[in-house]
């Protein structure tokens, strides 16, 4: 962590206000998985291409999330079954800035559309305002309940020229009631673009390091770890083994 913090300090900073032009609430996401050691190796190579988001004096802020699904884990199963039209619902706290949002992520034909509303704090039950927000953006009504906490640190890089953001999430934690899982050496990188640009500095860097894109959300990773006894995950098994091999320093 200290190495990551030291490298982050060498980037040129950007504020939340300055980043307004690259919110990319409707976008194409490309995910990559790598180790913390690999991140330490490659991060300095991105310095000339990206600014780093600084929030409340930190460049590696913490995020906390509370996820919701129905009793049948429909959101998880839609992803597992390869549906091109699927949702995720969560509350998220941006810890250093003490901001809370209720968020809906809609994946449709390869694009991600995120809607959010400010909220007062975490709640495991949904208020009338939350339910009205869901009804506005989801065609199918579901009886949602909280089922997972998630926390991580994030570096957010903003491309100097293109409309592109790169998030690098690590120190991943998933927990619910007495169950708790951590991935202390895994980094989930997500390249957010208006349209896919494989000439992006980060995309090119991944190709040079032979790190291929992969598709598996943090919500699905946590669901498998916390509820593997009751959830089918055969389509995710090879991906999960790869993530665990990275986390265990095998790859």
N, C-alpha and C positions, 0 to 999 in steps of 0.2 A: 504493500500500500504506500509506503514512504516513497518508493521509486516512482510510482504513478503520480503522486502528488508533486514530486520534484519536476517531473517532465511536464505536467500540466501547467506549472508556473512559467514555463518558457514560451508558451503560446501567447499570441495577442488576444486580449479579452474582448468579448462583446456582451452587451447587457440584454436583458429581456426585451426592453423597449426597442433596441436596435435590431432585434431578431424578429420583430413583428412581420417583416416582409417574407419570412421563410417559415411561417407556422405550418404550412403544408398539411392542413386538416383533411384534404383530399389528395391522395398520393399513391405511389407504388412503393412498397417496402421490399427490400431484399435483405435477408438475414444471413449472418455468418456466425460460426462458433469457433473460438480460439481460446488458448490458455492465457493466463495472466503473464506468464513469461514471454509469450509471443507478443502480447500487447506492449510490454516494456520495450521489446525489440523494434516494433514497427511504429509506435506512436511518434517518436521524433521525426520520422520520415514524412509525417503529415503536416508538420509545423508550417511549411511555406504555403500550403494550400488551404488551410482552415484557421478560423478564429475559434476560440473556446468560450463557451457561455460561463459567465461568472455571476453567481447569485448570492447575495448577502455575504460577500467576501470569500466564498468558496467556489472552487472550480470542479469539485467532485461531490456534488450534493447528494443527499439521501432522498429516496422516494419510498413511500409506503402505500400499499394498495389492499383493498378489500374487494374480493371478487364475488359475483352473484351468478347463480344458475338455478334451474328448476330441479325438482326431485329426481328427474331422470337424467340429469347432466346433459341436457339437449345441446347446449353450446359446445361442450367438449365433444360430444358424439358427432355433431355436424362437421367439426374439424377433422376428427378421426376418419369419418366416412367420405371425406373429400368434397363436401358440398362447396360450391363456389359462391353461395349466398349464405353468409353466416354472421353471427354477432358475438361480441363480448361485452359484458357490463361490469363496471367496477366503480368504486370510490377511490380517489387517489389524493394523498397528501404530499405536497411539495414541502419537505420538512423545514428547510432553512428559511423559506419565505412564509411558512405557516399558512399556506393556501390549500383549500380543499375543493375538489371538483367531483361531480358525478358524471361519468363518461360512458358513452356508447360507441363501440367500434364496429363498423359494418364493413365486412369484406365482401366485395361483389365483383366477380369477373376479374380478379387480380388487383383491383384497386381497394384502398382502405379509406373509408370516410369516417372521421371522428367528430362526434358532437359532444359538447359538454356544457354543464351548468355549474356555477359556483354553489357550494353548499357549506353549511356551518361546521361540519366535522364528520367523523365516522359514525355510522349507525348501522346496526345489523338488520334493522327493519326499514323498509322504504316508506317515505312520507307520501302524502297526496301529490306534492310537487314532483317528487321523483317518478311516481306512477304516471303522472300527466306527461312528463318528459319522455318516458318510455313509449307511451301510446302515440306520441307525436312522430317518433322516428322508427318504431317497429310495427310492422303490419300484424304480427301475431302476438296476442296477449299471453304472457306466461306468468306463473306464480313463482316469483324468484325469491331465493333466500341466500344469505351469505354462506359461503362454504370454504373460503381460503383467505389467509393473510399472506402478503408477499412484501419483501423489503429488499432494496439493493442500492448500491451507489451507481451514479451515472456521470459519465463525461459526455457533453453535447458539443459537437464540432459543427461549425457553419462554414460552408464553402465560400471562399473569397470572391468567386465570380459567378458560379452557377447557383440556381435556386435548389439547394440541396443541404440536408442535415444528416449528420451521422451520430447515432447514440451508441455508447459503449457501456453496457450494464455488467456489473460484477458484484462480488459478495452477495450472491443470490441466496435468499432465505424464503422458505415456504413453511407455513405452520397453520395448524388448526387444532384447538383444544390441546390435547397432550402430545400430538404428533408434530415433529419438527425436522426439517431437512435443509441442509446447506450445500451449496456448491461453491467452495472457497477458491477454486482455481479456474473457474469457467467464466468466459466473457461472451455475452450475447451482443453482437454488433448488428445494428439495423440501419441500413442506408435508405433514407427517405427522399424520393425524387418525384417531380411532376410526371416525368416519363423516364423509362429506363435509359440510363446513359452508362454504357460499359466502358466509356473512356474516362469516367470519373477517376480522380486520383486514388481514392480508396479502392474502387473496383480493380484498377490496374495493380495496386499493391497486393490485393488478395490473389490475383492471378499469378503474380510473380512468386508468391509464397505457396501456391498450389492449395489455397483454401477455397473450397467451392461453396456456393450458396446452399442453404438448407432451409427447410420449412418446418418449424415447430415453435409454437408460442410458449412464453413463460407460463401462461395459464395451463396449457396442456402438460408441461413438465411437472408443475406442482400438483395437478390433478392425479397424474399417474403415481407420483411419490406418496401422496396422502391417501389415495383411494384405490390403489392397485388391486386390492382384494375384491373390489366390486365393479371395476371398470375394465372393459376390453381395450387393449392397446397394442394388438399384434401389428397393426400397420405402422406404429411408431417405434417398435422394438429396436430395429437397427439404428435408428436415429438416436434413441435414448442410450444405447450401448456406446455409440460414438461420443456423445456428450460426457458420459461417465468416464470413458477412457481419457478424454482430455482433462477432465477434472482430477483424475487419479494419476496424472503425469505419464500416462502410457503413450499418449500421442502428442 
